Amino acid sequence: MKPFVQVKPDKKTLKRIEKKVRQVLLSNNYVLGKHVAEFESKFAKFIGTSYAVGVGSGTDALRLGLRVLGIGSGDKVLTSAFTSPFTILSIVEEEAIPVFVDIDRETWTIDPQEIEKQIDGKTRAIVPVHIYGNPCHMPQIVKLAKKSGLKIIEDACQAHGARIEDEMLGSWGELAAFSFYPTKNLGGVGDGGMITTNHRQLATTLTYLRNGGQTRRFYHSLRGVNSRLDELQAAILAVKMSLLNQQNRKRRWLAKRYQDGLADLPLAFQKTIPGGYHVYHQFVVRTGKRQALKKFLHTKGIMTDVHYPLPADSQPIFAAYKISKLRVTQQISREILSLPIYPDLSIREQDQIIKNIRKFFG
Ligand SMILES: *Cc1c(COP(=O)(O)O)cnc(C)c1O
C-alpha cells in the first residue's frame, strides 16, 4: 500500500539539503542565526510583504498573530469550522472566543455574507482559512473588516504560493500565518511556521514575542513564548522553497487531470473564486458515498483521507462554542474525501486512481 502522501526529497534535492545541513552543523549556531534571517527575507519577498517572522509552528504563528494585535480574553474571533482544529486551538489558547461562521457552498471557505450577521461589539478579528490552498473571498472580507474595524489574520497554513490575481495569500490581512509541517506545500522535516506582515512595529514585536518576550538580551518586558524557527529547518526550507512554484504547478496540473477524468461522475469539486489561484494542498471530492468509495479504493491499494472528519465546532474541546447553524459546513464535512495529490505522484498512479473511482461508480 502506497502512503497517502509522499514527502521525502528526490536525489538532487537531497544532495542540496545535505550540504546545507552540514553548513548549519558546522556554523556553531543553531537558533536565530543567519539561515533563519535569510529564509525570512526570502519568504517575505515571495509573499510580497515587508516582513516575515519565523516561529515554531503554524499554530504558534496564529497564536502570536492574535497576541501581537492585543486580541485575547473575551474577544471574539470569527472563523470557519471547516478547518484544522489547530486553527481554533490557537484562538482558544489566547483566551479569545472562536465564533464559527458557515462556509460558502461552492468554495468551502468562510462565507462573507454570513460574516456580517455574526459581528457584535466584542468582535475583534477575522481568521479566514484558505482551506486546501483555495483563496477565501478576500476582497469582500477586507471590505467588511475595514467597515467594522476588525483585524484580519489569514490562516494560510495550507496556501503557500496561492494568490488572487497577482496578490499572494498572506499579504491580504494585518498578518498571516503559515505552517511548514512536513506535508504542507512547503514543508520542513519537523515543525515550523511563519508570520507575514507589512507592519514594521508588529514584525518587531513578534521577534520579541517568539523569543520569550525579551526586548533585549535577558530583559523580558513582554509575555512571550518560546517558539523559534530553528536554523536547520530554515536552511532546509530555503532549499525546498526553490521548488515550490514548480511543485504548485504540478499539483494544479494533477488537480485538472482529476477534474477532467472524473467530470461525468456524481462527484462535486471545490470551486475557486474569479482570479483565484488554488494550490491544491488537498484535492477533495464530495460524494454521498464517501465511506463506500474510501473502502473500495482501499481494497485496490489506494489510500485516501478525510480532512477533516469532524467540523471544528463538533470537537469535544470546543463544545462550549458549538453552534447548530452551520448547515453547509456540516453537510460538506460528511461528504468529503481527499484523493492523493503530491508533486511526485506519477501520471500512471493517478490514472490508476481515476480508473478505480470510475469503476466504483460503474
Ligand atoms: C497545519 C495547519 C495548522 C497548524 O499548523 P502547525 O504547523 O501544524 O501548527 C493550522 N491551520 C491549518 C489550516 C493547517 O492546515
The ligand as an SDF file (V2000), in Angstrom:
LIG
                    3D

 15 15  0  0  0  0  0  0  0  0999 V2000
   -1.4140   22.7170    9.5160 C   0  0  0  0  0  0  0  0  0  0  0  0
   -2.4470   23.7260    9.8490 C   0  0  0  0  0  0  0  0  0  0  0  0
   -2.4080   24.4800   11.0150 C   0  0  0  0  0  0  0  0  0  0  0  0
   -1.4210   24.2340   12.1080 C   0  0  0  0  0  0  0  0  0  0  0  0
   -0.0970   24.2860   11.6870 O   0  0  0  0  0  0  0  0  0  0  0  0
    1.0040   23.5020   12.5630 P   0  0  0  0  0  0  0  0  0  0  0  0
    2.2900   23.8950   11.9090 O   0  0  0  0  0  0  0  0  0  0  0  0
    0.7030   22.0490   12.4210 O   0  0  0  0  0  0  0  0  0  0  0  0
    0.8920   24.0000   13.9530 O   0  0  0  0  0  0  0  0  0  0  0  0
   -3.3640   25.4660   11.2090 C   0  0  0  0  0  0  0  0  0  0  0  0
   -4.3240   25.6890   10.2990 N   0  0  0  0  0  0  0  0  0  0  0  0
   -4.4100   24.9610    9.1630 C   0  0  0  0  0  0  0  0  0  0  0  0
   -5.4990   25.2680    8.1890 C   0  0  0  0  0  0  0  0  0  0  0  0
   -3.4920   23.9540    8.9060 C   0  0  0  0  0  0  0  0  0  0  0  0
   -3.5930   23.2270    7.7960 O   0  0  0  0  0  0  0  0  0  0  0  0
  1  2  1  0
  2  3  1  0
  2 14  2  0
  3  4  1  0
  3 10  2  0
  4  5  1  0
  5  6  1  0
  6  7  2  0
  6  8  1  0
  6  9  1  0
 10 11  1  0
 11 12  2  0
 12 13  1  0
 12 14  1  0
 14 15  1  0
M  END
$$$$
